[in-house]
């Protein structure tokens, strides 16, 4: 491996990343060379190798190989040509176009699906523990993949509600209960996802020391604005230049606000987040058709900040009956109504296809019996 400065891609707490090419196949790869004095020791190296060897999903980065020779530790990944989400959100050069609304929703939905796989499909569940914009890498077409699994932990099993561990992760993204007690649950990841989703909506960093006092912490700045629908528009990234559907903005803010609830029990499960964001990602926004809808959408969409139902799954989109226009639950109710309508249509299509297939098989059976008779 040639660690030439020209091949250098970036650097983090765990080491440096270089661009390379496999001689055997010609495949372009990213090689992470772990810093011997860095944050990722042998344990974290082994965790990352094991996790990515066992876990495979379209929204998780693919580990191609590794090297552990003496004190040299290398991890070889598929190369992500578009860099990280952080590269496309913050400190953009003047000639670089900001991500549009549709792309932001697509990236959020894909990243949420990666997290859902870790929480709900992996057995035992995996808690990512370091969900942040710099760990979401982008493939061709801005397809998002989660990377850097060195801090991942196996989730609680059996009757346990959490795992206890030393506090790791990145300031600004850590859930408050984890930062204070070291008690880690899948809801800790949901909080971190909410912070990243707020980054996507607002274009702001999770922590930005260059912002004015009171605006340096993204969550602390945004929370008061959730309580006044007249200020929702202030939460939209100015670089979008107003090119977003107002109703979808309110719906996106509803999801983000639930994810960053102070109490872990009131946050939604990531599966519910995936359902909501998949719906938003499928509602392609066309700026040319926006003006006629804007006033109606501003009247029809409202924000939810919390909904305690006493259950273990926490916040959910409210599906109860119609409430007055100023109700803080209205946006969530509208979003769930639309999501449920899409689900019903999809299920109806599936049932219809199944029914047609059964009829086709039945007709084939009848035809065969008649020919043998």
Buried (B, 14 or more C-beta within 10 A) or exposed (E): BEEEEEBEBBEBEBBBBBBBBEEEEEEEBBBBBBBEEBBBBEEBBBBBBEBBEEBEBEBBBBBBEBEBEEEEBBBBBBBBEBEBBBBBBBEBEEEEEBBBBBBBBBBBBBBBBBBBBBBBEBEEBBBBBBBBBBBBBBBEEBBBBBBBBBBBBBBBEEEEEBBEBEEBBBEBBBBBBBBEEBBBBBBBBBBBBBBBBBBBBBBBBBBBEEBEEEEBBBBEBBBEBBEEBEEBBEBBBEEBEEBBBBBBBBBBBBBBBBBBBEEBBBBBBBBBBBBBBBBBBEBEBEEEEBEEEEEEBBEBBBBBBBBEEEEEBBBBBBEEEEEEEEBBBBBBBBBBBBBBEBEEEEEEEEEEEEEEEEEEEEEEEEEEEEEEE
